[in-house]
Amino acid sequence: MNLTMVGTGYVGLVTGACFAETGNSVMCLDVDERKIAMLKRGESPIYEPGLSEMIVRNAQAGRLHFTTSKREAYDHGDAIFVCVGTPSDEDGSADLKYVLAVASDIGEELERLGAGGAGGAAKVVVVKSTVPVGTSHKVRDTIKAKTKVPFHIADNPEFLKEGDAINDFMRPDRVVVGVEHDDAGKLMRELYEPFVRQGNPIFVMDVRSAEMVKYASNAMLACKISFVNEVANLCEHYGASITSVREGMCADKRIGNQFLYPGLGYGGSCFPKDTQAVVQMGRSAGFECKLNAAVHEVNQDQRAHFWKKVETELGKDLSGRTLAFWGVAFKPRTDDIREAPAIALMKRAVAAGAKVRAYDPVALENLSREFPQAERVHDLYEVLDGADALVIATEWNEFRSPDFGQIAARLKSKTIFDGRNLYKRQHMEDLGFTYWSVGRTPVRPRSQKTVAAR
């Protein structure tokens, strides 16, 4: 099948490369000439494990193409996937200007191509971007205002985790498609059949329900994260351990254990934006989404709650102090620092007068653009030299079993603020560290406890 991806961001590139992997002819369109030039050289503009290799493999096989020509791209695709960004406006609602601009372009090109274009059949325009309910119909109406050429509209939300997106696409839990016409449903089923041979379902439903599935899914996952963080904070007040509480709670099969890990809260390009969009959709309809509003508020407060641990240990005035950060990306296996908890904590540190150093396996280049006040260090242990404390903000695997001797030798004081609960409290106590984590009582060296007792 001939497919067109409009937008070479995260969703467009992963979707296009994975469809090409199963034998489709895919053309990716972007107005950014720099991006297209990179892709034609076999370089991915984003970091995602396995994506660069997949792009090169399919480009060399002649199945994956890149262009800045709208005419070439829209002529190519039997199905045209809209994969452009929907950033948040100031009020939290999704900004649809890019989606609707693409719809206008598609309408103009369909009118130029004439009925059915080169292939004769009506093209299917698939909204892949995460959009508020009703947007796909706005896309449909925008295209119709430009042409009388027949086409079909569909919505096909993505459920990709950054850092594991290729596996999510190639082996999806489910595929959700919203259509208005049986022909569009048939085409989408045919397109996704190779990915669900292990028996997972393809749900074909109405367009508005498909749009809502995406928001409902992300809002539920965000809710689980904020819930466990609130319980963790409650544990701190009562001297309970969130580690034990989580184990006991998650043994209930009705609850499960996914997304119930305490930490610094969610970040990235999806959960913060989508949770706020749900709240704004409710307000637009005259309905208050109180639970989703609280989920977002709890998430944002989690960074401030964690920062109080730093203030308790080091004081509010950090002039002359240096904090070393392990982790900048909002989660491991990605270079995405949008809404990253590390950035929020670094800003608080600088505002308090501290110097900030950071190490991350892949996200330092993005840090230089987002927060240039932070010194970038490209070595896991060198970043610690002379720092007053270590702050762990991302749970990269290489942080899980470090050389604690080096940490102790390089830091001015053996103090760690662990926002991801990577280490066992008893182990840190045995090593003589001052150790703060989430949902657990802090650890202090035995000598400090003795002095305090006196």
HELIX and SHEET records of a PDB file:
HELIX    1   1 TYR A   10  GLU A   21  1                                  12    
HELIX    2   2 GLU A   33  LYS A   40  1                                   8    
HELIX    3   3 LEU A   51  GLN A   60  1                                  10    
HELIX    4   4 LYS A   70  HIS A   76  1                                   7    
HELIX    5   5 LYS A   97  LEU A  113  1                                  17    
HELIX    6   6 THR A  135  LYS A  144  1                                  10    
HELIX    7   7 ALA A  165  MET A  170  1                                   6    
HELIX    8   8 ASP A  182  TYR A  192  1                                  11    
HELIX    9   9 GLU A  193  PHE A  195  5                                   3    
HELIX   10  10 VAL A  207  TYR A  238  1                                  32    
HELIX   11  11 ILE A  242  CYS A  250  1                                   9    
HELIX   12  12 PHE A  271  SER A  284  1                                  14    
HELIX   13  13 LYS A  290  LEU A  314  1                                  25    
HELIX   14  14 PRO A  341  ALA A  351  1                                  11    
HELIX   15  15 LEU A  364  GLU A  370  1                                   7    
HELIX   16  16 GLU A  382  LEU A  384  5                                   3    
HELIX   17  17 ASN A  397  PHE A  399  5                                   3    
HELIX   18  18 PHE A  404  ARG A  410  1                                   7    
HELIX   19  19 ARG A  425  ASP A  430  1                                   6    
HELIX   20  20 ARG A  446  ALA A  453  1                                   8    
SHEET    1   A 8 LEU A  64  THR A  67  0                                        
SHEET    2   A 8 SER A  25  LEU A  29  1                                        
SHEET    3   A 8 ASN A   2  VAL A   6  1                                        
SHEET    4   A 8 ALA A  79  VAL A  82  1                                        
SHEET    5   A 8 LYS A 123  VAL A 127  1                                        
SHEET    6   A 8 PHE A 151  ASP A 155  1                                        
SHEET    7   A 8 VAL A 175  VAL A 179 -1                                        
SHEET    8   A 8 ILE A 202  MET A 205  1                                        
SHEET    1   B 6 GLU A 375  ARG A 376  0                                        
SHEET    2   B 6 LYS A 355  TYR A 359  1                                        
SHEET    3   B 6 THR A 322  TRP A 326  1                                        
SHEET    4   B 6 ALA A 389  ILE A 392  1                                        
SHEET    5   B 6 THR A 415  ASP A 418  1                                        
SHEET    6   B 6 THR A 434  TRP A 436  1                                        
END                                                                             
